[in-house]
């Protein structure tokens, strides 16, 4: 079950969305700029358990990806290659 907010946002913006990830990011950033902590917590309290766990899981996933990237994990690192004499 999706949050009513997501359905409402999609209905409002669907004629202006192209399907790019940047669209979702722009809408999300716009909404976050308008909300204060109290309002965000109110929306979270209205979530089902499934929505809450999904949101937290996505947060953990994205945070771990960012941490691994900042630490250089998964990136191609130059390996020490002994010089040939």
N, CA, C and O atoms as a GROMACS GRO file, in nm:
protein
  340
    1UNK      N    1   0.084  -0.119   0.000
    1UNK     CA    2   0.000   0.000   0.000
    1UNK      C    3   0.088   0.125   0.000
    1UNK      O    4   0.177   0.139   0.084
    2UNK      N    5   0.063   0.214  -0.093
    2UNK     CA    6   0.139   0.338  -0.102
    2UNK      C    7   0.075   0.446  -0.016
    2UNK      O    8  -0.047   0.449   0.005
    3UNK      N    9   0.157   0.531   0.030
    3UNK     CA   10   0.112   0.646   0.107
    3UNK      C   11   0.026   0.736   0.019
    3UNK      O   12   0.057   0.757  -0.098
    4UNK      N   13  -0.080   0.789   0.076
    4UNK     CA   14  -0.170   0.877   0.001
    4UNK      C   15  -0.093   0.998  -0.054
    4UNK      O   16  -0.123   1.046  -0.163
    5UNK      N   17   0.005   1.046   0.022
    5UNK     CA   18   0.084   1.160  -0.024
    5UNK      C   19   0.150   1.130  -0.158
    5UNK      O   20   0.151   1.216  -0.246
    6UNK      N   21   0.204   1.011  -0.174
    6UNK     CA   22   0.271   0.975  -0.299
    6UNK      C   23   0.170   0.973  -0.414
    6UNK      O   24   0.198   1.025  -0.522
    7UNK      N   25   0.054   0.914  -0.391
    7UNK     CA   26  -0.050   0.912  -0.494
    7UNK      C   27  -0.093   1.055  -0.530
    7UNK      O   28  -0.110   1.086  -0.648
    8UNK      N   29  -0.110   1.140  -0.429
    8UNK     CA   30  -0.149   1.279  -0.455
    8UNK      C   31  -0.042   1.355  -0.533
    8UNK      O   32  -0.073   1.429  -0.626
    9UNK      N   33   0.084   1.336  -0.494
    9UNK     CA   34   0.193   1.402  -0.566
    9UNK      C   35   0.200   1.356  -0.710
    9UNK      O   36   0.215   1.436  -0.802
   10UNK      N   37   0.188   1.226  -0.730
   10UNK     CA   38   0.193   1.172  -0.865
   10UNK      C   39   0.078   1.229  -0.950
   10UNK      O   40   0.099   1.272  -1.063
   11UNK      N   41  -0.042   1.229  -0.894
   11UNK     CA   42  -0.157   1.283  -0.969
   11UNK      C   43  -0.136   1.429  -1.004
   11UNK      O   44  -0.173   1.472  -1.113
   12UNK      N   45  -0.077   1.505  -0.913
   12UNK     CA   46  -0.056   1.648  -0.937
   12UNK      C   47   0.050   1.672  -1.044
   12UNK      O   48   0.034   1.761  -1.128
   13UNK      N   49   0.159   1.595  -1.042
   13UNK     CA   50   0.272   1.619  -1.132
   13UNK      C   51   0.277   1.530  -1.256
   13UNK      O   52   0.362   1.552  -1.342
   14UNK      N   53   0.190   1.431  -1.267
   14UNK     CA   54   0.206   1.330  -1.372
   14UNK      C   55   0.212   1.386  -1.514
   14UNK      O   56   0.279   1.328  -1.599
   15UNK      N   57   0.146   1.496  -1.541
   15UNK     CA   58   0.150   1.555  -1.676
   15UNK      C   59   0.281   1.627  -1.704
   15UNK      O   60   0.310   1.663  -1.818
   16UNK      N   61   0.360   1.648  -1.598
   16UNK     CA   62   0.488   1.719  -1.613
   16UNK      C   63   0.608   1.628  -1.594
   16UNK      O   64   0.722   1.672  -1.610
   17UNK      N   65   0.586   1.502  -1.561
   17UNK     CA   66   0.695   1.408  -1.537
   17UNK      C   67   0.736   1.340  -1.667
   17UNK      O   68   0.653   1.308  -1.751
   18UNK      N   69   0.866   1.318  -1.680
   18UNK     CA   70   0.916   1.251  -1.800
   18UNK      C   71   0.956   1.107  -1.772
   18UNK      O   72   0.984   1.030  -1.864
   19UNK      N   73   0.959   1.070  -1.643
   19UNK     CA   74   0.998   0.935  -1.606
   19UNK      C   75   1.143   0.925  -1.564
   19UNK      O   76   1.189   0.818  -1.525
   20UNK      N   77   1.217   1.035  -1.572
   20UNK     CA   78   1.357   1.036  -1.530
   20UNK      C   79   1.367   1.039  -1.378
   20UNK      O   80   1.280   1.092  -1.310
   21UNK      N   81   1.474   0.982  -1.328
   21UNK     CA   82   1.500   0.984  -1.184
   21UNK      C   83   1.509   1.128  -1.133
   21UNK      O   84   1.474   1.157  -1.019
   22UNK      N   85   1.557   1.217  -1.219
   22UNK     CA   86   1.570   1.358  -1.180
   22UNK      C   87   1.434   1.420  -1.148
   22UNK      O   88   1.425   1.510  -1.064
   23UNK      N   89   1.328   1.374  -1.215
   23UNK     CA   90   1.194   1.423  -1.185
   23UNK      C   91   1.156   1.393  -1.040
   23UNK      O   92   1.112   1.481  -0.967
   24UNK      N   93   1.175   1.268  -1.001
   24UNK     CA   94   1.141   1.227  -0.865
   24UNK      C   95   1.225   1.303  -0.764
   24UNK      O   96   1.175   1.344  -0.659
   25UNK      N   97   1.353   1.321  -0.795
   25UNK     CA   98   1.441   1.393  -0.704
   25UNK      C   99   1.396   1.539  -0.689
   25UNK      O  100   1.394   1.592  -0.578
   26UNK      N  101   1.360   1.604  -0.799
   26UNK     CA  102   1.316   1.744  -0.794
   26UNK      C  103   1.188   1.759  -0.713
   26UNK      O  104   1.175   1.851  -0.632
   27UNK      N  105   1.093   1.668  -0.734
   27UNK     CA  106   0.968   1.674  -0.657
   27UNK      C  107   0.996   1.651  -0.509
   27UNK      O  108   0.944   1.723  -0.424
   28UNK      N  109   1.078   1.551  -0.479
   28UNK     CA  110   1.111   1.520  -0.339
   28UNK      C  111   1.179   1.639  -0.271
   28UNK      O  112   1.143   1.675  -0.159
   29UNK      N  113   1.275   1.699  -0.338
   29UNK     CA  114   1.346   1.813  -0.280
   29UNK      C  115   1.251   1.931  -0.259
   29UNK      O  116   1.260   2.002  -0.158
   30UNK      N  117   1.161   1.952  -0.353
   30UNK     CA  118   1.064   2.060  -0.341
   30UNK      C  119   0.973   2.039  -0.221
   30UNK      O  120   0.946   2.133  -0.145
   31UNK      N  121   0.927   1.916  -0.204
   31UNK     CA  122   0.839   1.885  -0.091
   31UNK      C  123   0.915   1.899   0.041
   31UNK      O  124   0.862   1.957   0.136
   32UNK      N  125   1.037   1.848   0.047
   32UNK     CA  126   1.114   1.856   0.171
   32UNK      C  127   1.143   2.001   0.211
   32UNK      O  128   1.150   2.032   0.329
   33UNK      N  129   1.160   2.087   0.112
   33UNK     CA  130   1.182   2.229   0.142
   33UNK      C  131   1.061   2.292   0.210
   33UNK      O  132   1.075   2.389   0.285
   34UNK      N  133   0.944   2.237   0.184
   34UNK     CA  134   0.820   2.294   0.236
   34UNK      C  135   0.779   2.237   0.372
   34UNK      O  136   0.697   2.297   0.442
   35UNK      N  137   0.835   2.123   0.411
   35UNK     CA  138   0.792   2.056   0.533
   35UNK      C  139   0.887   2.083   0.649
   35UNK      O  140   1.008   2.094   0.631
   36UNK      N  141   0.830   2.094   0.768
   36UNK     CA  142   0.913   2.101   0.887
   36UNK      C  143   0.912   1.965   0.956
   36UNK      O  144   0.838   1.875   0.915
   37UNK      N  145   0.993   1.950   1.057
   37UNK     CA  146   1.007   1.822   1.127
   37UNK      C  147   0.872   1.769   1.177
   37UNK      O  148   0.842   1.650   1.162
   38UNK      N  149   0.792   1.856   1.235
   38UNK     CA  150   0.663   1.815   1.289
   38UNK      C  151   0.574   1.756   1.181
   38UNK      O  152   0.509   1.653   1.204
   39UNK      N  153   0.571   1.818   1.065
   39UNK     CA  154   0.488   1.770   0.955
   39UNK      C  155   0.540   1.636   0.901
   39UNK      O  156   0.463   1.546   0.870
   40UNK      N  157   0.672   1.625   0.891
   40UNK     CA  158   0.732   1.498   0.845
   40UNK      C  159   0.696   1.386   0.941
   40UNK      O  160   0.657   1.277   0.898
   41UNK      N  161   0.709   1.412   1.071
   41UNK     CA  162   0.675   1.309   1.169
   41UNK      C  163   0.527   1.273   1.166
   41UNK      O  164   0.490   1.157   1.188
   42UNK      N  165   0.443   1.370   1.138
   42UNK     CA  166   0.299   1.342   1.124
   42UNK      C  167   0.275   1.248   1.006
   42UNK      O  168   0.198   1.152   1.017
   43UNK      N  169   0.341   1.274   0.894
   43UNK     CA  170   0.326   1.187   0.777
   43UNK      C  171   0.380   1.047   0.806
   43UNK      O  172   0.320   0.948   0.764
   44UNK      N  173   0.491   1.039   0.877
   44UNK     CA  174   0.547   0.908   0.913
   44UNK      C  175   0.451   0.832   1.003
   44UNK      O  176   0.434   0.711   0.986
   45UNK      N  177   0.389   0.900   1.098
   45UNK     CA  178   0.294   0.835   1.188
   45UNK      C  179   0.172   0.781   1.113
   45UNK      O  180   0.106   0.688   1.161
   46UNK      N  181   0.143   0.837   0.997
   46UNK     CA  182   0.029   0.791   0.918
   46UNK      C  183   0.064   0.671   0.829
   46UNK      O  184  -0.024   0.612   0.767
   47UNK      N  185   0.192   0.636   0.823
   47UNK     CA  186   0.237   0.525   0.738
   47UNK      C  187   0.195   0.391   0.798
   47UNK      O  188   0.184   0.375   0.920
   48UNK      N  189   0.174   0.297   0.710
   48UNK     CA  190   0.153   0.159   0.754
   48UNK      C  191   0.289   0.103   0.797
   48UNK      O  192   0.393   0.161   0.767
   49UNK      N  193   0.286  -0.012   0.867
   49UNK     CA  194   0.413  -0.075   0.906
   49UNK      C  195   0.496  -0.109   0.782
   49UNK      O  196   0.618  -0.093   0.783
   50UNK      N  197   0.430  -0.154   0.678
   50UNK     CA  198   0.500  -0.190   0.554
   50UNK      C  199   0.569  -0.068   0.493
   50UNK      O  200   0.684  -0.077   0.450
   51UNK      N  201   0.500   0.045   0.489
   51UNK     CA  202   0.558   0.168   0.435
   51UNK      C  203   0.675   0.214   0.520
   51UNK      O  204   0.779   0.255   0.467
   52UNK      N  205   0.659   0.209   0.652
   52UNK     CA  206   0.764   0.254   0.743
   52UNK      C  207   0.890   0.168   0.727
   52UNK      O  208   1.001   0.221   0.719
   53UNK      N  209   0.872   0.036   0.724
   53UNK     CA  210   0.987  -0.052   0.706
   53UNK      C  211   1.052  -0.033   0.570
   53UNK      O  212   1.174  -0.037   0.558
   54UNK      N  213   0.971  -0.011   0.467
   54UNK     CA  214   1.025   0.014   0.334
   54UNK      C  215   1.106   0.143   0.330
   54UNK      O  216   1.213   0.147   0.270
   55UNK      N  217   1.055   0.247   0.395
   55UNK     CA  218   1.126   0.374   0.398
   55UNK      C  219   1.257   0.360   0.474
   55UNK      O  220   1.361   0.408   0.430
   56UNK      N  221   1.252   0.293   0.589
   56UNK     CA  222   1.374   0.276   0.668
   56UNK      C  223   1.475   0.188   0.595
   56UNK      O  224   1.595   0.215   0.597
   57UNK      N  225   1.426   0.083   0.530
   57UNK     CA  226   1.515  -0.003   0.452
   57UNK      C  227   1.584   0.074   0.341
   57UNK      O  228   1.703   0.056   0.318
   58UNK      N  229   1.509   0.158   0.271
   58UNK     CA  230   1.568   0.240   0.164
   58UNK      C  231   1.671   0.337   0.221
   58UNK      O  232   1.776   0.359   0.160
   59UNK      N  233   1.641   0.395   0.335
   59UNK     CA  234   1.736   0.486   0.401
   59UNK      C  235   1.867   0.412   0.435
   59UNK      O  236   1.975   0.462   0.406
   60UNK      N  237   1.855   0.294   0.495
   60UNK     CA  238   1.973   0.217   0.530
   60UNK      C  239   2.052   0.180   0.405
   60UNK      O  240   2.174   0.196   0.401
   61UNK      N  241   1.984   0.132   0.302
   61UNK     CA  242   2.046   0.093   0.176
   61UNK      C  243   2.123   0.209   0.114
   61UNK      O  244   2.240   0.195   0.080
   62UNK      N  245   2.057   0.324   0.099
   62UNK     CA  246   2.120   0.440   0.036
   62UNK      C  247   2.234   0.494   0.122
   62UNK      O  248   2.336   0.538   0.069
   63UNK      N  249   2.217   0.492   0.253
   63UNK     CA  250   2.322   0.541   0.343
   63UNK      C  251   2.446   0.451   0.337
   63UNK      O  252   2.559   0.501   0.337
   64UNK      N  253   2.424   0.319   0.331
   64UNK     CA  254   2.538   0.228   0.319
   64UNK      C  255   2.608   0.244   0.185
   64UNK      O  256   2.731   0.240   0.179
   65UNK      N  257   2.532   0.263   0.077
   65UNK     CA  258   2.593   0.287  -0.054
   65UNK      C  259   2.680   0.412  -0.050
   65UNK      O  260   2.792   0.412  -0.100
   66UNK      N  261   2.628   0.518   0.011
   66UNK     CA  262   2.703   0.643   0.019
   66UNK      C  263   2.829   0.626   0.104
   66UNK      O  264   2.935   0.678   0.069
   67UNK      N  265   2.818   0.554   0.215
   67UNK     CA  266   2.933   0.531   0.302
   67UNK      C  267   3.039   0.448   0.230
   67UNK      O  268   3.158   0.480   0.237
   68UNK      N  269   2.997   0.343   0.161
   68UNK     CA  270   3.092   0.260   0.087
   68UNK      C  271   3.160   0.341  -0.023
   68UNK      O  272   3.280   0.327  -0.045
   69UNK      N  273   3.084   0.427  -0.091
   69UNK     CA  274   3.143   0.510  -0.196
   69UNK      C  275   3.243   0.608  -0.137
   69UNK      O  276   3.349   0.631  -0.195
   70UNK      N  277   3.209   0.667  -0.022
   70UNK     CA  278   3.301   0.764   0.039
   70UNK      C  279   3.428   0.697   0.089
   70UNK      O  280   3.533   0.761   0.098
   71UNK      N  281   3.420   0.569   0.122
   71UNK     CA  282   3.537   0.494   0.169
   71UNK      C  283   3.612   0.427   0.055
   71UNK      O  284   3.718   0.367   0.076
   72UNK      N  285   3.557   0.437  -0.066
   72UNK     CA  286   3.624   0.380  -0.182
   72UNK      C  287   3.595   0.232  -0.204
   72UNK      O  288   3.657   0.170  -0.290
   73UNK      N  289   3.504   0.174  -0.129
   73UNK     CA  290   3.469   0.034  -0.149
   73UNK      C  291   3.392   0.017  -0.279
   73UNK      O  292   3.302   0.096  -0.310
   74UNK      N  293   3.428  -0.085  -0.353
   74UNK     CA  294   3.358  -0.112  -0.479
   74UNK      C  295   3.414  -0.035  -0.596
   74UNK      O  296   3.386  -0.067  -0.711
   75UNK      N  297   3.492   0.067  -0.568
   75UNK     CA  298   3.554   0.144  -0.675
   75UNK      C  299   3.680   0.073  -0.721
   75UNK      O  300   3.741  -0.002  -0.646
   76UNK      N  301   3.716   0.097  -0.843
   76UNK     CA  302   3.840   0.040  -0.893
   76UNK      C  303   3.955   0.118  -0.834
   76UNK      O  304   3.972   0.237  -0.859
   77UNK      N  305   4.033   0.049  -0.755
   77UNK     CA  306   4.149   0.112  -0.694
   77UNK      C  307   4.275   0.063  -0.764
   77UNK      O  308   4.284  -0.054  -0.801
   78UNK      N  309   4.370   0.152  -0.781
   78UNK     CA  310   4.497   0.105  -0.841
   78UNK      C  311   4.561   0.001  -0.750
   78UNK      O  312   4.576   0.023  -0.630
   79UNK      N  313   4.599  -0.109  -0.806
   79UNK     CA  314   4.669  -0.214  -0.732
   79UNK      C  315   4.817  -0.188  -0.740
   79UNK      O  316   4.868  -0.136  -0.840
   80UNK      N  317   4.886  -0.224  -0.635
   80UNK     CA  318   5.031  -0.208  -0.636
   80UNK      C  319   5.088  -0.310  -0.735
   80UNK      O  320   5.074  -0.431  -0.717
   81UNK      N  321   5.152  -0.260  -0.836
   81UNK     CA  322   5.215  -0.348  -0.936
   81UNK      C  323   5.365  -0.331  -0.922
   81UNK      O  324   5.419  -0.222  -0.940
   82UNK      N  325   5.433  -0.442  -0.889
   82UNK     CA  326   5.578  -0.430  -0.874
   82UNK      C  327   5.643  -0.392  -1.007
   82UNK      O  328   5.603  -0.438  -1.114
   83UNK      N  329   5.743  -0.307  -0.997
   83UNK     CA  330   5.814  -0.263  -1.117
   83UNK      C  331   5.893  -0.377  -1.180
   83UNK      O  332   5.946  -0.463  -1.109
   84UNK      N  333   5.901  -0.378  -1.309
   84UNK     CA  334   5.978  -0.480  -1.380
   84UNK      C  335   6.117  -0.422  -1.403
   84UNK      O  336   6.130  -0.312  -1.455
   85UNK      N  337   6.222  -0.497  -1.363
   85UNK     CA  338   6.360  -0.448  -1.378
   85UNK      C  339   6.426  -0.511  -1.495
   85UNK      O  340   6.542  -0.482  -1.524
   0.00000   0.00000   0.00000
